Amino acid sequence: MDLFHKRISRLLTVKSIVTLILTGVFAVLAFRGKIEQDFMTIYAVIISFYFGTQSQEDHNVREESK
């Protein structure tokens, strides 16, 4: 249960909330067929940043536990 609470608290960080909102907007725009190139560029940068920092944090946690 502790792992569940830890994951929920990580999900509620600002970068996660922004990423989830942008993903929702992206899904709506894709469904409507109205995605503009500027939005695609911004979305790609934010998603890359989010997963890049998340991957680095996971790597750091694994290195600390050794």
Secondary structure by P-SEA (a helix, b strand, c coil): caaaaaaaaaaacaaaaaaaaaaaaaaaaaaaccccaaaaaaaaaaaaaaaaaaaaaaaaaaaaac
